[in-house]
Amino acid sequence: QVQLVESGGGLVQPGGSLRLSCVVSGSWFTINIMAWYRQAPGKQRDLVAKITRAGSTNYADSVKGRFTISRDNAKKTIYLQMSSLKPEDTAVYYCNAQKYSDDYWGQGTQVTVSS
């Protein structure tokens, strides 16, 4: 079993920065891919960024150059550093872990970008 707990969301002005964290409980090294998704009101949940066990990363076009995903194996934590935030980045951000054919989700953390 895998449990995910996100933190770091909040209210930030346009152009500002936030760092989200996702702490993993349970088996860490059998997780193939860790990712961040987001869901805005009335919209589907979309992939923001993902990182493999080997450290390869992929980003949605809308966040390339502004967001960085990283992982700390010792702390069993992944991060999403978000910079140059825009109002359209407002959403609930979810941490996701893919282990074999199973998907695990955190409870989500709200990010609001507004002046």
N, C-alpha and C positions, 0 to 999 in steps of 0.2 A: 504494500500500500504506500501511497505517496500523498502527503498533505502539503498544500501550498498556502502561504500567508503573505499577502502583499501589504506594502505600506509606502508612504511618501507622497500620496496625492494631496491635492489642496487647491487653493485659489491663487492664481498668478496672473500678472498683467501681460499683455501681448509683448513679445520680445524677451520675456523672462525665461528662467530655467527651473527645472525640477528633476529630482532623481527618484525613481521608483525602485523599490527593493522587493524581492520575492524569496522568502526563506523556505527551503525544502526540508520536510521531515520524511524519514523513511529512506529507502534505497536511492542513492544519488548516482552512483556510477553505472547503473543499469538504465538510466534515462538516456534516450537517444537524442532527443531534441527538446530544448526549452525555448519558449516563445512568449511574446507579449502580443495580446490582441486588444482591440478596443471596440466599444459599442456606444454610439451616440443615440440619443432618444429617437425612436422610430426608424432606426436603421439596423442593418445586420451587423453581426460581429465580424470584424475584419482583422487580418494579420497585420501587425505593425513591424515586428522584427523577430528573427529567430536565430538561435545559435546551436550548433551541433556539439556533440561530446568532444569532437576534435577542435572545436573553436571556430569553425567556419560560420560566417554570418550572412544573413540576407535581410533586406529592408523593403518595405513598401516604398513605391516611388515618391509618395507624398511626404515621407519623412527622411529621405536620403540626404545626408549632409547636415542634418539637424539633430538626429537621434543616434545614440550609440548603445548597443546591447553588449553586456559583458557578463562574465561569470567568475566566481571565486570558489574553487573546489574545496578549499579548506573550510570556508564558512557555509558551504552548501547554499549559496545565494546567487541569484542573477539580478542584474541591475538594468535599468533603462534610463540613461542620461538623456534628458530632453532639453534642447536649447532652442532659442529663437521661436518660442511657442507662439502659435496663432490661435485665434478664436475657434477655428475649425478643428483644432486638436482637442477641444472639449469632448469628453467621453468618460465612460467607466473603463478603466484599463484592467485587463485580466491576465494573470500569469497562467501559463499552460505548460504541462509536461507530457511528453509522448514517450511511453515505455512499451516497447513491443507493439501490440495492437491496441493498447489502452491509452486513453486521454484523461488527464487530471486537470482540474481547474481550481483556481483560488476564488475567493469571494468577491474580488474586485476592489478597486480603489478609484474614487472620483477625482478627475482632473478637470478643473474649470479655468479657462483662459478668458479673462474679461477685464476691462478697465473700469 
